[in-house]
Amino acid sequence: MITQSALNLVMAVRPGHEAPLQGLLERLRADPGGNAVLPFARLEGVHFARLVLLPEAHRRGGRRYPPQLVLTTNVDGDLESHLHELVTVGGPGLRELLSHCRDFPDDASEAQTRAYLADHRQRVGAFYINTLGRSLAQVTLEARLHEALQRHLDAGEWQGSTPATVRRALIRFVGERDDLREALTPAPGPDRWRWLGGWLLLGAIALAGLALAILLLPLTLLALLLLRLHEMANAPHNRRPRDEHVQTLETDEDRGVHNQLSAVGHIQAGPFRRVVLHLALWLLQLAASRVFYRGKLAEIDTIHFARWVIIDEGERVYFFSNFDGSPESYQDDFIERVAFGLNLVFSNGEGWPRTRLLLFGGASDEQAFKAYYRDHQVPTAVWYRAPALAGLTAVNLANNAAIRAGLSGSMSEAQCRAWLQRF
């Protein structure tokens, strides 16, 4: 099964370079896949990519965060190979982009560029993949397969044929096509016991945590008291995002079946909330990689990729996601289905709607959550989506994969009929 990785590069912008960098990003924005600066379409196995210019920010106490350029990709394969290809393909254009970032060497060589990017990589806190191991090459093959089989079905005379007869004819058709024959082999994927093992592991962690909480009851009560004190001390922002800000964000939304979200926020001050956040992200990563890797995050089947990354020496966190449908439906899905999950992570941020014992309240306050969502969202300067994904939702990708899976193995007449209904 192929490895899927999340590249996170965060680089401070040189003083006075924000405006020229914006201009360069506009050039990339006009053609994210084929521009002369960083042509994402030439990078092998990239599903989604983005460049975000985080604006200058300030925090109480005088802490200042300079503008920062963030480059992220969702890619098949390991990060070392991807980083090498990024520098090779980007060439002078990438070095021009990085010249606006602090400490990037003048006249940098490829080796110096790779070293610079390696130094500015950020570890992902949690990374959600809709379907573990589904590569871009697999997506491309299965989309082509679905289209070819659909045309073949539409052109044929199938009256009087049983579902099993039609299936056998389709298998023969695929076997005769050089460009499709590979689909007769089942797609690689996680071991069938991974999901069960994941649930057992989470259950064991829950039982061990409960036993430890009982064994160390005084410390448990103290932790709950500290949590409640922090929750009461956190002042919800409850501010309506500026109309101009929302209008800027909306210009990049609803331009197809996919949408994207880039958001950044401050982590609440003090070690307690940092510990809670790190623990929450660890649990989220465990659940995403061991349980929710088969097309759904809890009950939500519209998210392709999502990541949480802690930056600025543990002071801030950004959240990027790629999803299907409108931002409104995306927000509603979370409110109605997994509000407790949002609270587990995001309630450690400043200004989050007030929670009770970490899991309750918070995102359940619909209007407060939606205002917070927009207020912390930042424009995505450049967003790339692989051409193979155009027009295909996560549900479409799952259906294409099921069509391919139906070409191998044995099926009853009823299973053949159900499989044909996927076309």
Residue, then its C-alpha position, 0 to 999 in steps of 0.5 A: m500500500i502506498t504511503q500518503s504524506a502531508l508536507n507542511l512548510v512555514m517560512a517567515v516573510r522578509p520585512g517589506h516583501e509582503a507586497p511583491l510576494q502577493g504579486l508573485l502569488e497572483r501569477l501562480r493563482a492564475d494557473p496553479g497547475g502549469n505556472a512558471v513559478l511552481p507548477f503543481a501539476r508536474l509534481e507526481g502524486v499531488h492530490f491537493a496543494r496550497l500556498v497561504l500567506l498568513p498575515e501579521a498577527h499580534r498577541r496580548g503581551g507584545r508577542r508579534y508574528p510576522p507574515q508567513l508563507v505556508l506551502t502544503t501538499n497532499v501527496d503519494g509517497d514519502l516526503e523526502s522524495h517529494l521534497h527533492e522533486l519539489v526543488t527540481v521541478g520548481g527550479p528558478g521559479l521556486r527560488e524566486l518565491l523563496s527569495h521573499c522569505r527570511d534567511f533564504p540564501d542569495d543565489a541558492s543552489e538546489a542543495q541549499t534550497r532543499a536544506y532550507l525547506a527541510d529546516h522549515r518543515q513542520r510536523v503534522g499534529a493530525f492528518y486525516i485521509n479519506t481513504l488510506g492508500r488510494s493514490l492519484a494513479q488509482v483515482t485516475l484509473e478507476a475514473r477511466l474505468h467507470e467512464a469506459l464501462q458506462r459507454h460500453l453498457d450504453a452501447g450494448e444490447w443487454q435485454g434478457s441478460t442476467p446480471a451475472t452474464v453482464r458482469r462477465a461480459l464487462i470483465r472480458f471487455v476490460g481484459e481486452r483493453d490495454d489501458l484498463r486491464e490493470a483494473l482486474t487486479p484489486a487495488p492495494g489497501p490496508d490490511r482487513w484487520r486494521w479497522l478492528g485493531g484500531w477500535l480495539l486499541l482505542g477501547a484499550i486506551a479508553l479502559a486504561g485511561l478510566a482505570l488510571a483516572i480512578l486509581l489517581l482520583p485526586l489528580t483526576l479531580l484536580a485536572l477536571l477542576l483546572l479544566r473548568l477553571h480554564e473553560m470559565a476563564n476563556a472569553p468567547h470572541n462572539r464577534r461577527p466577521r467583517d463583511e469585507h473579510v467574508q466577501t474575500l473568502e467567498t470569491d474562492e468558494d463554490r467553483g466546483v464540487h470541491n472547496q477548501l478551508s484555511a484557518v489559523g488561531h492562537i492556542q490558549a496561554g499556559p501549559f495546561r491547554r497545550v497538554v490537552l491540545h497535544l493529547a487531543l491531536w494524538l487521539l485524533q491522529l490515532a483515530a484517523s489512521r486506525v479507524f476513520y480511514r475508509g471514507k468517513l470521518a465519524e459520519i462525514d463522507t465529504i472530506h478528502f484531506a484535513r490537517w492540524v499543524i502547531i506552529d510558532e513554537g506552540e503558540r498557534v495552530y493552523f487547520f487546512s482541509n479539502f472537502d466537497g459541497s458548500p462551506e455552509s453544508y460543511q459547517d452544518d455536518f460538523i455541528e450536527r454530527v461531531a460537535f464534540g470532536l470539534n470541541l476536543v481540539f478547537s476549544n483549546g484555542e482562544g475565543w472558542p464558544r464556551t465548552r463544558l467539560l471539554l466535549f459539551g457546548g462549544a460548537s453546538d452553539e451554531q451561530a457562535f461556531k459559524a462566526y468563529y469559523r469565518d473570523h479565523q479563516v484566512p484567504t488561500a492565495v493559491w489552491y491546486r486540485a489534481p485534474a484527475l479529481a475534477g468533478l469527483t466527490a469523495v462519494n464518487l471516488a468510493n463508487n469508482a473503487a467499488i466498481r473496480a472491486g466488482l471485477s474480481g472475485s465471485m458474486s451471487e446474482a443479487q450481488c451482481r445486480a447491486w454492483l450494476q446499479r453503481f453505473 
